[in-house]
């Protein structure tokens, strides 16, 4: 779970950078005309944070 969370956070980071450039240049989102920031970016970020939190040692009971 921790590895999947880290991968999702890396993907979300790249997508957030892309969204920031698109917003700065006032270019609409190329994916289905969705708003910026893209809902897929926010979904990947949220899932990555949740999986990282649940997979970390601080959440696990010893």
N, C-alpha and C positions, 0 to 999 in steps of 0.2 A: 504494500500500500504506500509505503514511504517513497519508493522509487517512482511509482506512477504519479504521485503528487508532485515530485520534483520535475518530472517530464512535463506535466501540465503547466507548472509554473514557468518553465522555460518557454514553452509555446505561447503562453499568455503574455509573457514579457515581449516577445517579438511582435505579437499582434498588437499590443498596446503601443509600441513604438511606431508601427505602421499606421495605426489609427491616429496617433498624434501628428504624423506628417500629413496625412490626408486632411485632418481638421485644419492644420496651419495653412495648407495650400488651398483650402476650400474646395476640395475635390470630393464628390459624393462617393459613398461606399460602393465598390464594384460588386459586392455580394447581394444580389436580389434587391438592391435599392434600400437596404436596411439603414437605420440611423447610425451615426458614429457617437460613441464607441460601439463597435459591433457587439450584438448580443452573444455571439460565439466567443468573443474575447472575454466577456464578463463571466460566461459560463465556465470557460477553462480556468479562469482565475479563481472563481469560487470553489470549484471542485478541487483544484490544486491545493488551495489553502486548507480545505476540509480534510483531504486525504493526508496531507503532511501533518496536520494536527493529530489526527487519529492514529497515524503510524508512528508518531514520535514516542520516545521513551517516557516522556512526562505524562502521557495519557494511559500508559500500560501499567497494570498492577503487577508487582513482583511477587 
